[in-house]
Amino acid sequence: ERPVDWGDVRRCFPILDQEVSGRPLVYLDNAATTQVPECVVGAIAEHYRRDNANVHRSTHTLSARSTASLEQARATVRRFINAESAEEVVFTRGTTESVNLVAAGLAAWHGAGFSAVASALEHHSNFVPWQQQALRAGGSFAVAPLTEGGDLDEVALVSLLESRPRGIVALALVSNVLGTVSPVARLTQLAHERGWLVLVDAAQGMRHGTVDVQAMGCDFLCFSGHKMLGPTGIGVLYGRRGLLDELPPTAFGGEMVEEVSGERSLFERAPLRHEAGTPNYVGALALAAAIDFLEGVGREAVAERERRLLMRLEEGLRALGRVRVLGAPRRREGVISFTVENAHPLDVAVLMDKRGVAVRAGRQCAQPLLTEAYAVDRVVRMSPAFYNTFEEIDVALDCLERTMALLGS
Ligand code: PMP
């Protein structure tokens, strides 16, 4: 295999080539949103220039082209996650909508029999929907705890699954705060053996190596386009075929019904039954273009480079005294969060931005994790992507050190 020319790869992201606060931008907030390569921007523009029309509805040529792009995108996603069939791929607005679709559907299906367990690692979007549906349905909800290092406590998880009414377990493939990579294939097996369904939130896991739903064995998998080089407003819900066909739809409207009368409606099978209204077909084709780009660079090469960038970052952070890195999971990918002694995380982020370095500070939409597991209110988070350079990591570390000096920490 030819080695990747990372300089060439980086040039596909012209946004990175700019100054912020008079210094070269160092973008280290990729866990929130990744940048979009030129070819994806081009695919969107091309579609609007040449092919745009609503999908499925009409027989004219432009509509047929739009429809073909949408279904081609579904096929690309199917291949990317190794689903058995394209009917298992539902397009949504993102991870949040995907989780809500399943949580609300299961609650409508099971009523007071609704039961969910979420891990303490979860982003709010894979936590609050389960909690709220349980509250509304009068069902049950519990949180699976972590070990001290920030891995899921498997013994505790199993005992929860054995002591509660059967339902669904919600697990992050990669934590957006600690970067913990959970062994979802094994956890899925443990859950299935006890009669539970499993939903995997793969939002932070799509750039790092292979996400293979058949190898994982999960029942549902959710992710967002904007965290894997695609645009905002497009995401995916993968669901096993039989389950998606049975899951009650939660949004009603055009395109999801087979027959409608004054008394009742007959719903389509999956995926259409879960895609009411005009879908974001331009987002879908752009997501497919992003997948093509990622595969063109090489998923393993991307994963390997991101691992090395993160390692350099982690070593640098640990070498700075007065920085507390959160967690020490068995496997960490993508993100690292920390606090700085005597400095507020928001101050750190604002001052770093004044030197061109973009990092995130706050609760990272994971309050149960931060406050209950680590007793901190807010953290600073850095998340390199493959288009970052090792020099940028050094610039960021240097910037953090200067910021700490400024804040007197
Ligand atoms: N889960 C995880 C692990 C995330 O990191 C995020 C985004 N920060 C989400 C879910 C929510 O994704 P979205 O906002 O695209 O719906």
Residues whose N, C-alpha, C, O or C-beta is under 5 A from the ligand:
A	BS01	PMP	A31 G94 T95 T96 E97 H123 S125 V174 N176 D201 A203 Q204 S224
